[in-house]
């Protein structure tokens, strides 16, 4: 969903007569934080693929660290236009995660719709390690309860964070005050 938000932000920036090259001129503070967060998220993906024998606590620790490093990166760049919006979305996801004992609330109906009745039964019997049924979860309205088409389940926090990414990217691309190398010229009188 966040890759789609990035692409949509670029498209909106182009529609607003922006240039993608402006992304290269923006100075982000704390760049290593987002790289560490990406590596931790990649480790989580590997865990989910079953390529690593992991425990629930390791997954939860990696996910929490991913949230922490991403949050620190956003906070380090909070002065940028619209950067508070993804921070709000991230905060809502962390709140739902922590309120449910390091598990995400997942709608049973949405799980059945997208993944079939077997997933619905596994979720309700508590056999899915990282999710809890949203119907009995704390702050269930912040969980993964919104289906987009027949391919993804998202939370309110995910939607707010994605909107924030769109706003930040399109604002950078369409900002006329960000320098562009192709606009650097020499005065005609400089060599006289």
Beta strands, then each sheet from edge to edge (+ up, - down):
strand 1: 104-106
strand 2: 131-133
strand 3: 146-148
strand 4: 152-154
sheet 1: 1+ 2+
sheet 2: 3+ 4-
end
